Amino acid sequence: MAEIITIVQYLFQIYFYMIIVYVLMSWLPNLRESFIGELLGKLVEPYLSPFRRFIPPIAGMLDISPIIALLVLQFAERGVIAILLYFWA
């Protein structure tokens, strides 16, 4: 049981860091057009796009939707782990 929880935690952490790297890539010109940038975009954009639809940028420039998306991802991780513990405890 502990192995499954550890795997789930690692998967959530990997996705968390993928989002952070993708957001940081937006600060550097043309980095999102690289192979890694496009790959991360295909994996991360489907998750980030609903947050961008509902959370407008501040002053037209500062996009805080990835911060909210990361918080929701952490709550989802805790929820999944709680469910796993409930059913396999």
Residue frames as qw, qx, qy, qz and C-alpha x, y, z in Angstrom:
[[0.000, 0.883, 0.469, 0.000, 0.00, 0.00, 0.00],
 [0.309, -0.790, 0.095, 0.521, 2.76, 2.41, 0.88],
 [0.436, -0.093, 0.585, 0.678, 4.33, 1.78, -2.54],
 [0.202, 0.651, 0.632, 0.368, 1.16, 2.85, -4.34],
 [0.172, -0.940, -0.229, 0.185, 0.92, 6.04, -2.31],
 [0.439, -0.559, 0.331, 0.621, 4.57, 6.79, -2.99],
 [0.382, 0.216, 0.654, 0.616, 4.06, 6.29, -6.74],
 [0.057, 0.836, 0.516, 0.176, 1.00, 8.57, -6.71],
 [0.307, -0.868, -0.019, 0.390, 2.96, 11.23, -4.82],
 [0.457, -0.295, 0.492, 0.680, 5.83, 11.02, -7.31],
 [0.298, 0.487, 0.658, 0.492, 3.45, 11.34, -10.27],
 [0.074, -0.935, -0.346, 0.005, 1.83, 14.43, -8.78],
 [0.415, -0.724, 0.186, 0.519, 5.25, 15.93, -8.01],
 [0.463, 0.018, 0.586, 0.664, 6.47, 15.31, -11.55],
 [0.166, 0.708, 0.567, 0.387, 3.39, 17.02, -12.99],
 [0.281, -0.906, -0.174, 0.265, 3.78, 19.88, -10.50],
 [0.428, -0.541, 0.355, 0.631, 7.35, 20.49, -11.67],
 [0.398, 0.323, 0.645, 0.567, 6.34, 20.15, -15.31],
 [0.027, 0.897, 0.422, 0.128, 3.90, 23.03, -14.83],
 [0.365, -0.833, 0.078, 0.407, 6.55, 25.14, -13.09],
 [0.486, -0.208, 0.532, 0.662, 9.09, 24.52, -15.86],
 [0.293, 0.571, 0.630, 0.436, 6.48, 25.31, -18.53],
 [0.101, -0.958, -0.264, 0.055, 5.58, 28.60, -16.85],
 [0.434, -0.690, 0.268, 0.514, 9.25, 29.54, -16.44],
 [0.524, 0.125, 0.600, 0.592, 9.83, 28.75, -20.12],
 [0.213, 0.843, 0.456, 0.192, 7.39, 31.51, -21.01],
 [0.266, -0.900, 0.050, 0.341, 9.86, 34.05, -19.61],
 [0.386, -0.427, 0.578, 0.579, 12.54, 33.13, -22.14],
 [0.531, 0.556, -0.170, -0.616, 11.97, 33.99, -25.79],
 [0.664, 0.392, -0.534, -0.346, 11.31, 31.12, -28.20],
 [0.109, -0.315, 0.912, -0.238, 11.87, 28.43, -25.58],
 [0.655, 0.189, 0.552, -0.480, 8.29, 27.16, -25.82],
 [0.722, 0.555, -0.204, -0.360, 8.84, 26.48, -29.53],
 [0.068, 0.500, -0.863, -0.010, 11.60, 23.98, -28.74],
 [0.565, -0.056, -0.797, -0.204, 10.93, 20.24, -28.66],
 [0.266, -0.198, -0.774, 0.539, 10.77, 20.20, -24.85],
 [0.206, 0.164, 0.213, -0.941, 8.53, 23.27, -24.81],
 [0.573, 0.032, -0.448, -0.685, 6.08, 21.75, -27.26],
 [0.518, -0.112, -0.846, 0.055, 6.07, 18.44, -25.38],
 [0.114, -0.214, -0.638, 0.731, 5.41, 20.19, -22.06],
 [0.345, 0.106, -0.061, -0.931, 2.72, 22.28, -23.73],
 [0.591, -0.066, -0.660, -0.458, 0.89, 19.18, -24.93],
 [0.498, -0.210, -0.797, 0.269, 1.01, 17.70, -21.43],
 [0.194, -0.284, -0.496, 0.797, 0.33, 20.82, -19.35],
 [0.182, -0.033, -0.209, -0.960, -1.93, 23.08, -21.44],
 [0.467, -0.375, -0.690, -0.406, -5.02, 20.84, -21.18],
 [0.481, -0.492, -0.609, 0.396, -4.83, 21.23, -17.40],
 [0.236, -0.291, -0.159, 0.913, -4.00, 24.96, -17.39],
 [0.040, -0.257, -0.489, -0.833, -6.49, 26.11, -20.02],
 [0.345, -0.678, -0.624, -0.180, -9.65, 25.86, -17.84],
 [0.446, -0.606, -0.292, 0.591, -7.95, 27.99, -15.20],
 [0.236, -0.119, 0.251, 0.931, -6.94, 30.57, -17.80],
 [0.110, -0.499, -0.643, -0.571, -10.52, 30.75, -19.04],
 [0.430, -0.753, -0.494, -0.070, -11.89, 31.70, -15.63],
 [0.503, -0.694, -0.067, 0.511, -9.01, 33.71, -14.15],
 [0.473, 0.847, 0.056, 0.238, -8.14, 36.78, -16.21],
 [0.648, 0.149, -0.222, 0.713, -4.60, 38.19, -16.15],
 [0.304, -0.797, -0.278, 0.442, -3.96, 40.96, -13.64],
 [0.007, -0.780, 0.175, 0.601, -3.43, 44.32, -15.37],
 [0.741, 0.620, -0.086, -0.244, -3.54, 42.43, -18.66],
 [0.403, 0.670, -0.619, 0.076, -0.06, 41.01, -18.15],
 [0.121, -0.383, 0.844, -0.356, 0.34, 38.92, -15.00],
 [0.753, -0.086, -0.515, -0.401, -1.21, 35.47, -15.35],
 [0.311, -0.414, 0.701, -0.491, -1.84, 33.99, -11.90],
 [0.889, 0.023, -0.109, -0.444, -3.85, 31.03, -13.17],
 [0.697, 0.257, -0.650, 0.160, -0.86, 28.62, -12.93],
 [0.035, -0.306, 0.674, -0.671, -0.58, 29.43, -9.21],
 [0.697, -0.055, 0.263, -0.664, -4.24, 28.52, -8.68],
 [0.861, 0.237, -0.386, -0.230, -3.78, 25.42, -10.87],
 [0.430, 0.335, -0.751, 0.373, -0.84, 24.29, -8.72],
 [0.327, -0.204, 0.581, -0.717, -2.85, 24.77, -5.54],
 [0.839, 0.085, 0.018, -0.537, -5.73, 22.74, -6.98],
 [0.734, 0.329, -0.594, 0.007, -3.25, 20.05, -8.03],
 [0.125, 0.306, -0.773, 0.542, -1.93, 19.82, -4.47],
 [0.586, -0.061, 0.414, -0.694, -5.46, 19.51, -3.08],
 [0.862, 0.228, -0.270, -0.363, -6.20, 16.82, -5.66],
 [0.494, 0.355, -0.758, 0.236, -3.08, 14.93, -4.58],
 [0.187, -0.195, 0.705, -0.655, -4.18, 15.03, -0.95],
 [0.742, 0.085, 0.144, -0.649, -7.66, 13.90, -1.95],
 [0.795, 0.294, -0.501, -0.174, -6.40, 10.96, -3.99],
 [0.302, 0.300, -0.803, 0.416, -4.10, 9.87, -1.18],
 [0.420, -0.112, 0.539, -0.722, -6.93, 10.17, 1.36],
 [0.840, 0.164, -0.103, -0.506, -9.16, 8.03, -0.86],
 [0.662, 0.328, -0.671, 0.065, -6.42, 5.43, -1.26],
 [0.044, 0.248, -0.769, 0.587, -5.88, 5.32, 2.48],
 [0.617, -0.035, 0.297, -0.728, -9.62, 5.02, 3.12],
 [0.882, 0.204, -0.194, -0.377, -10.13, 2.07, 0.79],
 [0.775, 0.276, -0.540, 0.177, -6.92, 0.18, 1.57],
 [0.092, -0.524, 0.597, -0.601, -6.54, 0.83, 5.28]]
